Amino acid sequence: MALNEALFKRLIETPGVPGREDKQREIAREELNDLTDEVRTDSLGSVIGTKRGSDDARVMIAAHMDEIGFLVRHVDEKGFIRLQTLGGHDPANMVSQRVIVTTASGASLRGALQPVRKPPHLQQDGERKVPKAEEFYVDLGMPADEVKETVRVGDYATMDRTLEKVGANYLGKAMDDRVGVFVMLEALRALRGHEATIHAVATSQEEVGLRGAEASGSALAPTVVVALDVTLAMDVPGTEEEGRISELGKGVAIKLMDSYSISHPRLVEHFRTIAEREGIPHQTEILPSGGTDAGGVQRLHGGIPAITLSIPCRYVHTPNEMVSESDVQAAIELLARYLEEAHTGDYAL
């Protein structure tokens, strides 16, 4: 079955940084209205769609809407914009990019993201070095007075990238974690039935500390949490086999652990059993650094069984994140099949 590319493209290309997820919330509400019984938004901006079922089995699915980006922190006298980073940026990936500045009025302004540095023609020995994040500015190509009238401190910027199909893969910015939101929505669409109550949560502010998921998990008090996120696919030049973490095209990754959570062993076995029974391509994953919304929820209410389903992704936290179409399909199928029988899970230790 082909992916719903129109929805995928809309999710990837619509901007939204931590604390400024407004445009993504519109998509989440629109989609969840058709897929769940009730939709609400909490005080941190996460969108919660609930499919009613048994109160004894309450599954929270968590996929974050926000992407790494920037807040405008200053507009200088010449109209150049200085930035505050949101989330983990590698300045080497920021050089000579294009960005979209989204203003409080909803305008989208395209600009050049540049570091304070000389062009190679003018550089002396020792001047060619990777700039620091705080050295970057945005040039909107507009007169200074027009920039000052249009852009204010607190507006936000995101990378300017479209979703493209490349071979059997998809390439674009913000796969982290719009592909997780996509998997959540499409798994709900693929459900053949369910007995558990399902809370599908498009979470806010994950990139700055799992804040939205923790707030939603506290209010919902689920009996299980399943986070959806990307993981590192290091099947690229320069990485030995033992350090690959995951690989594109080998299926959805069932996370065993990362630096924020250790997946509940009985949940891991439940997902493995389903994947093997249904012939769903899958791999296991250990991520040595980084975390997902599962880590923000599992320690609430005395402890909640938690797991993450990961979509392998090359070039994470760059403007060119890449995922495999078949891995996305596998993630959708595995989550849907789990939700159909989530009420049967026994996760007592």
C-alpha positions in Angstrom: 0.0 0.0 0.0 1.4 3.4 -1.0 1.9 6.0 1.7 -0.4 9.0 2.0 2.1 11.3 0.5 -0.1 14.4 0.6 -0.4 14.2 4.4 3.2 13.2 4.8 4.3 16.2 2.7 2.1 18.6 4.7 3.5 17.4 8.0 7.1 17.6 6.9 6.9 21.0 5.3 4.6 22.8 7.8 6.9 24.7 10.3 6.7 24.4 14.1 9.4 24.7 16.7 9.2 24.0 20.5 6.5 26.2 22.0 5.4 27.5 18.6 3.6 24.4 17.2 0.4 26.3 16.2 0.5 25.3 12.5 1.2 21.6 13.4 -1.7 21.7 15.9 -4.1 22.6 13.1 -3.1 19.5 11.2 -3.3 17.2 14.3 -6.7 18.5 15.2 -8.0 18.1 11.7 -6.7 14.5 11.3 -7.6 13.3 14.8 -11.1 14.7 14.5 -11.8 12.1 11.8 -9.9 9.3 13.6 -10.9 9.5 17.3 -14.0 10.1 19.4 -12.8 13.3 21.2 -10.0 15.8 20.5 -8.7 18.3 23.0 -5.6 20.5 23.5 -3.8 20.7 26.8 -2.1 23.7 28.4 1.3 23.0 26.9 -0.1 22.7 23.4 -0.2 18.9 22.9 -3.2 17.6 20.9 -4.9 14.6 22.4 -7.3 12.4 20.4 -9.1 9.7 22.4 -10.7 6.5 21.0 -12.8 5.3 23.9 -12.5 1.7 25.2 -11.8 -0.2 28.3 -10.6 1.8 31.3 -8.5 -1.1 32.4 -6.2 -0.8 29.4 -5.3 2.8 28.4 -2.6 3.2 25.8 -0.9 6.6 25.2 0.8 7.0 21.8 3.2 9.9 21.9 4.7 11.5 18.7 6.1 15.0 18.9 5.1 17.8 16.6 8.0 20.1 17.1 11.2 20.3 15.1 14.6 21.8 15.9 14.8 25.5 14.8 15.4 29.0 16.1 13.7 31.9 17.8 14.5 35.5 16.7 16.4 37.1 19.5 17.5 40.4 17.8 17.0 42.4 14.7 20.0 44.8 14.1 20.1 48.2 12.5 20.7 46.8 9.0 17.8 44.3 9.3 19.9 41.2 9.9 18.2 38.7 12.3 20.1 37.0 15.1 18.9 33.7 16.4 18.5 31.6 19.5 18.7 27.8 18.9 15.9 25.5 19.9 17.0 21.8 20.1 20.3 20.2 19.2 22.0 21.9 16.2 25.4 21.0 14.7 26.6 24.4 13.3 28.4 22.5 10.5 24.9 21.6 9.1 23.7 25.2 9.3 26.1 26.8 6.8 24.6 28.3 3.7 21.1 27.0 4.3 17.8 28.7 3.5 15.3 29.3 6.3 11.6 30.3 6.6 10.9 32.9 9.3 7.4 32.6 10.5 6.0 35.9 12.0 3.4 36.4 14.7 1.0 37.5 11.9 1.5 34.2 10.2 3.7 35.5 7.3 6.4 33.2 6.0 9.6 35.0 4.9 12.4 33.2 3.1 15.9 34.1 3.9 19.6 33.0 3.8 21.1 31.5 7.0 24.8 32.6 7.1 27.6 32.7 9.6 29.7 35.8 10.3 32.7 34.8 8.2 34.6 35.9 5.1 34.1 34.2 1.7 37.0 31.8 0.8 38.5 34.5 -1.5 39.3 36.7 1.5 40.2 34.1 4.2 43.7 33.8 5.6 45.3 30.7 7.0 43.6 29.6 10.1 40.3 31.3 9.4 38.6 28.3 7.9 36.9 26.8 10.8 33.3 25.7 11.7 31.4 28.6 13.1 29.5 28.6 16.3 25.7 28.6 16.4 25.6 32.1 17.9 27.5 33.5 14.9 24.7 32.9 12.4 22.2 35.4 11.1 19.4 35.5 8.7 19.3 37.8 5.7 15.8 38.4 4.4 16.9 40.6 1.5 14.5 43.3 2.7 15.1 46.9 3.8 15.9 47.2 7.5 12.9 49.3 8.4 10.6 46.7 6.6 12.2 43.9 8.6 11.8 45.7 11.9 8.1 46.3 11.0 7.5 42.7 10.1 9.7 40.6 12.4 9.8 40.7 16.2 11.7 39.0 18.9 10.1 35.6 19.6 9.2 34.9 15.9 10.7 31.6 14.8 12.7 30.2 11.9 12.9 26.7 10.4 14.9 25.1 7.6 13.5 25.7 4.2 13.2 22.2 2.7 10.5 20.2 0.8 9.7 16.5 1.0 11.2 14.6 -1.9 11.1 10.9 -3.0 14.7 9.6 -3.6 14.8 6.0 -4.8 12.9 3.9 -2.2 13.4 6.6 0.4 12.0 10.0 1.4 14.2 13.0 2.0 13.3 16.2 3.9 13.7 18.3 7.1 11.8 17.5 10.3 11.4 13.8 9.8 12.2 14.1 13.5 9.4 13.7 14.4 6.8 14.4 11.8 7.3 10.9 10.5 6.3 9.7 14.0 3.1 11.8 13.9 2.4 10.4 10.4 2.8 6.8 11.6 0.4 7.5 14.6 -2.3 8.9 12.3 -2.0 6.2 9.7 -2.0 3.4 12.3 -5.3 4.7 13.7 -6.6 4.7 10.1 -5.4 1.1 9.7 -7.1 -0.2 12.9 -9.5 -3.1 12.4 -10.9 -2.8 15.9 -9.7 -2.1 19.5 -10.8 -2.8 23.1 -8.3 -0.6 24.9 -8.8 3.1 25.3 -6.3 4.8 23.0 -4.9 8.3 23.6 -3.1 9.5 20.4 -1.0 12.5 21.5 0.8 14.8 19.1 3.1 16.2 21.8 4.8 19.6 22.1 8.3 20.7 23.2 10.0 17.3 22.9 13.2 18.8 21.5 13.8 20.9 24.6 13.2 18.2 27.2 10.2 16.0 26.6 8.0 18.6 28.3 4.7 18.1 26.4 4.7 14.3 26.8 5.3 14.5 30.5 2.4 17.0 31.0 0.0 14.9 28.9 1.1 11.6 30.6 0.6 13.1 34.0 -3.0 14.1 33.1 -3.9 10.9 31.2 -2.4 8.3 33.5 -2.1 5.6 30.9 -1.4 2.0 31.7 1.1 1.8 28.7 3.0 4.4 26.7 4.3 3.8 23.2 6.5 6.6 21.9 7.1 7.1 18.1 10.3 8.7 17.0 13.2 8.4 14.6 16.4 6.7 15.5 19.9 7.0 14.1 20.5 4.9 11.0 24.3 4.8 10.8 24.5 2.5 7.8 26.7 5.1 6.0 30.4 5.5 5.2 32.6 5.8 8.3 30.6 3.6 10.6 31.6 0.1 11.6 28.9 -2.6 11.6 28.7 -2.7 15.4 27.9 1.0 15.5 25.1 1.1 13.0 22.3 1.3 15.6 19.7 0.8 12.9 19.7 0.4 9.1 17.3 1.8 6.4 15.1 -0.8 4.7 15.4 -3.4 7.5 12.1 -2.6 9.1 10.7 -0.7 12.1 13.1 -0.6 15.1 11.9 -1.9 18.4 13.9 0.1 20.9 15.6 -1.7 23.8 17.0 1.3 25.4 18.3 4.9 25.0 19.8 7.3 27.5 16.4 8.4 28.8 14.5 5.0 29.1 14.9 1.3 29.1 11.9 -0.3 27.3 9.7 -2.6 29.4 10.9 -6.1 28.6 7.4 -7.6 28.4 6.3 -4.8 26.0 9.4 -5.6 23.9 8.4 -9.2 23.7 4.8 -8.4 22.9 5.9 -6.2 20.0 8.4 -8.8 18.8 5.8 -11.6 18.9 3.3 -9.5 16.8 6.0 -8.6 14.3 7.1 -12.2 13.9 3.6 -13.5 13.7 2.5 -11.0 11.1 5.7 -11.0 9.1 6.4 -7.4 9.7 10.1 -6.4 9.0 11.7 -5.3 12.2 15.0 -4.8 14.0 16.1 -4.1 17.5 17.8 -0.9 18.6 20.0 0.4 21.3 20.6 4.1 21.2 23.6 5.2 23.3 22.6 8.8 23.6 19.3 10.6 23.1 15.8 9.9 24.2 12.1 10.0 23.3 8.8 10.9 24.8 8.8 7.5 26.5 11.4 8.8 28.9 9.1 11.7 29.9 6.2 9.4 30.8 7.5 6.2 32.2 8.4 7.5 35.6 4.9 9.1 36.3 2.3 7.6 38.6 4.6 5.2 40.2 5.9 3.9 36.9 4.3 3.2 33.5 5.4 0.4 31.1 7.0 2.2 28.2 8.5 1.4 24.8 9.5 3.3 21.7 8.9 2.2 18.1 11.6 3.9 16.0 11.8 4.8 12.3 15.4 4.5 11.2 16.6 7.8 9.8 19.9 8.9 8.2 21.3 12.4 8.8 19.2 13.2 11.9 19.1 16.9 12.9 20.1 18.1 9.5 18.0 19.6 6.7 18.2 16.3 4.8 16.8 13.6 7.0 16.1 10.4 5.1 13.7 7.5 5.9 12.7 4.3 4.0 9.2 4.0 2.7 9.1 0.3 3.7 10.3 1.1 7.2 7.5 3.7 7.6 4.9 1.1 6.4 6.3 -1.5 8.8 5.9 1.0 11.7 2.3 1.7 10.8 1.4 -1.9 10.6 3.1 -3.0 13.8 1.5 -0.2 15.8 -1.9 -0.9 14.4 -1.7 -4.6 15.1 -0.5 -3.9 18.6 -3.4 -1.5 19.3 -5.9 -4.1 18.3 -4.7 -6.5 21.0 -3.1 -4.0 23.6 -5.8 -5.0 26.1 -4.4 -8.5 26.3 -0.9 -7.4 27.4 0.3 -8.5 30.9 3.2 -6.3 31.9 3.5 -7.2 35.5 7.0 -8.0 36.7 
